[in-house]
Amino acid sequence: MERAISSFHGRKNLLGFSRLNPNRSLLCYRPLVVRMAQKQNYWANIEADIQTHLQKAIPIRTPVSVFEPMHYLTFAAPRTTAPALCIAACELVGGDRTEAMAAAAAIQLMHAASYTHQHLPLTDRPRPKPTIEHKFNPNIELLTADGIMPFGFELLAESMDSGHINADRILRVIVEISQATGSRGVVDGQFRGLDLTQSDNEGSSDLGVIEYVSKKKDGELHACAAACGAILGGGSEEEIENLRKYGLYAGMIQGLLYGVGRNEKGVKEMVEKLRTSAMKELENFKYREIEAISSLVEAELISSF
């Protein structure tokens, strides 16, 4: 998982393995190391499957002027754990990975499009420092991101052709993604995040605004992903809502740890409370394998903050 999540955020040693006490016998840590290795493999495997699916869905083809920037911006955007969480939630409720793959890919596309929009190389407004190289001019990036978003819904619609995915579930997922990535979700968070960018330059930020932005930008995207995975996997309404809340808390943790305002006093305490809330939402799955999905909010992750 270290390798997978570090690729999401561009950070290394995220799980803090180097924190082991050298004065204690390594034998004491072997079970932990084994479990963590299993989780690493689980998340890395999901991420690889999603990337393979997207590579096949967005090859560089004619018209090259359209698909070359679409391909580049899709894979250049920083990874988010939301698509992988969609797959994990589907499998947790007993679904097959293939049932949630199109939704996971669509969520990654929405994330890439919104990231592109937020980091257009313009000079008339404050914006976070981009982590990608701008290979295309602002107009091309703007238009490409506009094209990426509906393409995500196209992938979802096409997944119904496989015959084993319920059309009503796909429609419900389309609504979920639309709400989470639209004006009431990620876009709202991006807008409010501009205030944080400005205040961060001035040396202070409002914790209430930080929490709100992390909820809208990262929390609701992860909540949507977990709910979509549970819906497509055939989970009960209770399971869907449990996983939606888990995703919300897990996503907020990601946003607080790596988003604007992450260095503010009081954020660490917020993260610890969110972790506790997230784990409570998994209590109804006590007879299932929850170690992998719960690792998104594990203490090792938070202690490295």
C-alpha positions in Angstrom: 0.0 0.0 0.0 2.9 2.3 0.6 3.8 2.3 -3.0 0.2 2.7 -4.1 -0.7 5.6 -1.8 2.6 7.3 -2.3 1.8 7.5 -6.0 -1.5 9.1 -5.1 0.1 11.9 -3.2 3.7 12.0 -4.4 5.0 11.1 -1.0 7.3 8.4 0.1 7.5 6.3 3.3 3.8 7.3 4.0 3.2 4.4 6.4 6.2 5.2 8.4 7.9 1.7 8.5 11.2 3.5 9.5 9.5 4.3 12.8 10.1 0.8 14.2 11.9 0.9 17.5 15.5 -0.5 16.8 15.8 -1.6 20.4 13.0 -4.2 20.1 13.3 -7.5 18.4 12.2 -7.6 14.8 10.3 -10.8 15.5 7.7 -8.7 17.3 6.9 -6.9 14.0 6.8 -9.8 11.6 3.0 -10.2 11.8 2.5 -6.5 11.2 4.9 -6.5 8.3 3.1 -9.5 6.7 -0.3 -7.8 7.1 1.0 -4.5 5.7 2.5 -6.3 2.7 -0.8 -7.9 2.0 -2.5 -4.5 2.1 0.1 -3.0 -0.1 -0.4 -5.7 -2.7 -4.2 -5.3 -2.5 -4.2 -1.6 -3.2 -1.4 -1.7 -5.8 -3.3 -4.5 -7.6 -6.5 -2.4 -7.7 -4.6 0.7 -8.9 -2.9 -1.3 -11.7 -6.2 -2.7 -12.9 -7.8 0.8 -13.0 -4.8 2.1 -14.9 -5.0 -0.7 -17.4 -8.7 -0.1 -17.9 -8.1 3.6 -18.6 -5.2 2.9 -20.9 -7.5 0.7 -23.0 -10.3 3.3 -22.8 -8.2 6.3 -23.8 -5.6 5.3 -26.4 -3.9 8.0 -28.4 -5.9 7.8 -31.7 -7.5 10.0 -34.3 -8.2 12.8 -33.9 -4.8 13.1 -32.2 -5.4 16.7 -31.4 -8.2 15.6 -29.0 -7.0 12.3 -27.6 -3.4 13.1 -27.0 -4.1 15.9 -24.4 -7.0 13.7 -23.0 -4.6 10.8 -22.5 -1.9 13.0 -21.1 -4.1 14.9 -18.6 -5.9 11.8 -17.4 -2.6 10.1 -16.4 -0.7 13.3 -15.4 -3.2 14.2 -12.7 -2.1 13.1 -9.2 -3.7 9.9 -8.1 -6.6 9.9 -5.6 -7.6 6.9 -3.5 -11.2 7.4 -4.4 -11.3 5.1 -7.5 -9.5 2.3 -5.6 -12.0 2.7 -2.7 -14.8 2.2 -5.2 -13.4 -1.2 -6.1 -12.7 -2.1 -2.5 -16.2 -1.3 -1.4 -17.7 -3.3 -4.2 -15.6 -6.4 -3.2 -16.4 -5.8 0.5 -20.2 -6.3 -0.1 -19.6 -9.4 -2.2 -19.4 -7.9 -5.7 -16.9 -8.6 -8.4 -14.2 -6.2 -9.3 -15.3 -5.9 -12.9 -18.7 -4.6 -11.8 -17.2 -1.4 -10.4 -14.3 -0.9 -12.8 -16.1 1.5 -15.1 -17.3 3.5 -12.2 -13.7 3.6 -10.7 -12.4 4.8 -14.1 -15.1 7.4 -14.4 -14.3 8.8 -10.9 -10.6 9.0 -11.9 -11.6 10.9 -15.0 -13.7 13.3 -13.1 -10.8 13.9 -10.7 -8.4 14.5 -13.6 -10.8 16.9 -15.2 -11.4 18.9 -12.0 -7.7 19.0 -11.3 -7.0 20.3 -14.8 -9.6 23.0 -14.4 -8.3 24.1 -11.0 -4.7 24.3 -12.3 -5.1 26.0 -15.6 -2.0 28.1 -16.2 -3.7 31.4 -15.7 -2.4 34.4 -13.8 -5.5 36.3 -12.9 -6.4 34.3 -9.8 -4.6 32.6 -6.9 -4.4 28.8 -7.3 -2.5 25.9 -5.7 0.9 25.1 -7.2 0.4 22.5 -9.9 2.3 19.2 -9.8 2.1 18.5 -13.5 3.9 19.9 -16.5 1.6 22.0 -18.8 2.3 20.6 -22.3 -0.7 22.3 -23.8 -1.9 25.9 -23.8 -4.7 26.9 -21.4 -7.5 26.8 -24.1 -6.6 23.2 -25.0 -6.5 22.1 -21.4 -9.8 23.8 -20.6 -11.5 22.1 -23.6 -9.9 18.8 -22.9 -11.1 18.7 -19.3 -14.6 19.6 -20.6 -14.4 16.5 -22.8 -13.0 14.2 -20.2 -16.0 14.5 -17.9 -18.7 13.3 -20.3 -16.3 10.6 -21.4 -16.5 9.2 -17.9 -20.3 8.9 -18.1 -19.9 7.3 -21.6 -17.7 4.6 -20.0 -20.4 4.0 -17.4 -23.2 3.7 -20.0 -21.1 1.3 -22.1 -20.6 -0.9 -19.1 -24.3 -1.9 -19.3 -23.6 -3.7 -22.5 -21.7 -6.4 -20.6 -25.2 -7.7 -19.6 -24.3 -8.6 -16.0 -24.6 -5.1 -14.6 -28.0 -3.8 -13.6 -29.0 -0.7 -15.6 -30.8 0.8 -12.6 -27.5 0.6 -10.6 -25.6 2.3 -13.3 -28.1 5.1 -13.5 -27.9 5.5 -9.7 -24.1 5.7 -9.9 -24.3 8.3 -12.7 -26.4 10.5 -10.4 -24.1 9.9 -7.4 -21.0 10.9 -9.5 -22.8 14.0 -11.0 -23.7 15.3 -7.5 -20.3 14.6 -6.0 -18.3 16.2 -8.7 -20.6 19.1 -9.6 -21.5 22.5 -8.2 -22.6 21.1 -4.8 -19.5 18.9 -4.4 -16.0 19.2 -5.7 -16.6 22.5 -7.6 -17.9 24.1 -4.4 -14.8 22.9 -2.5 -12.5 24.2 -5.2 -14.2 27.6 -5.0 -14.0 27.8 -1.3 -10.4 26.5 -1.5 -9.4 29.7 -3.4 -10.1 31.6 -0.1 -7.7 29.2 1.7 -5.0 29.7 -1.0 -5.2 33.4 -0.4 -5.3 33.2 3.4 -2.4 30.6 3.4 -0.3 33.2 1.6 -1.1 35.6 4.4 -0.1 33.0 7.1 -3.3 31.8 8.6 -6.4 29.8 7.7 -9.8 29.2 9.2 -10.1 25.6 10.5 -13.8 25.7 9.7 -13.1 26.5 6.1 -10.3 23.9 5.9 -12.8 21.2 7.2 -15.4 22.3 4.7 -13.0 22.3 1.7 -11.7 18.9 2.7 -15.2 17.6 3.0 -16.3 18.9 -0.4 -13.2 18.2 -2.5 -12.0 14.9 -1.0 -14.5 13.7 1.5 -17.6 13.7 -0.8 -15.6 12.3 -3.8 -14.5 9.3 -1.6 -18.0 9.0 -0.1 -19.4 8.8 -3.7 -16.8 6.3 -4.7 -17.5 4.0 -1.7 -21.3 4.3 -2.2 -21.0 3.6 -5.9 -18.9 0.5 -5.3 -21.4 -0.8 -2.8 -24.3 -0.1 -5.1 -22.7 -1.9 -8.0 -21.6 -4.8 -5.8 -25.3 -5.3 -4.7 -24.9 -4.1 -1.1 -27.9 -3.4 1.1 -29.0 0.2 1.7 -27.5 0.0 5.2 -24.1 -1.2 3.8 -24.2 1.5 1.1 -24.7 4.3 3.7 -22.1 2.8 6.1 -19.5 2.8 3.3 -20.6 6.3 2.1 -19.9 7.7 5.6 -16.6 5.7 5.8 -15.6 7.2 2.4 -16.5 10.7 3.6 -14.2 10.4 6.7 -11.4 8.6 4.8 -11.5 11.3 2.1 -11.5 14.1 4.5 -8.4 12.6 6.2 -6.7 12.6 2.8 -7.7 16.2 2.2 -6.6 17.3 5.6 -3.2 15.5 5.4 -2.3 16.7 2.0 -4.6 19.7 1.1 -4.4 23.4 1.7 -4.1 24.2 5.4 -2.5 20.9 6.3 0.1 22.7 8.4 -2.5 24.5 10.5 -2.7 23.9 14.3 -5.6 21.7 15.2 -5.7 19.7 11.9 -4.0 16.6 13.4 -6.7 16.4 16.1 -9.4 16.6 13.4 -7.8 13.7 11.6 -7.7 11.6 14.7 -11.4 12.1 15.3 -12.3 11.4 11.7 -10.3 8.1 11.9 -12.4 7.0 14.9 -15.6 7.9 13.1 -14.5 6.0 10.0 -13.7 2.8 11.8 -17.1 2.9 13.5 -18.8 2.7 10.1 -17.1 -0.6 9.4 -18.4 -2.3 12.6 -21.4 -3.7 10.7 -18.9 -5.6 8.5 -17.3 -7.4 11.4 -17.8 -10.8 9.9 -16.1 -9.8 6.6 -12.5 -9.0 5.7 -12.1 -5.3 6.4 -8.4 -5.0 7.0 -7.6 -3.9 3.5 -10.3 -1.2 3.2 -9.7 0.0 6.7 -6.0 0.6 6.0 -6.9 3.9 4.3 -7.3 5.4 7.8 -4.9 3.3 9.8 -2.9 4.7 12.7 0.4 4.2 10.7 -0.9 6.6 8.1 -2.0 9.2 10.6 1.2 8.9 12.7 3.3 9.9 9.7 1.4 13.2 9.5 
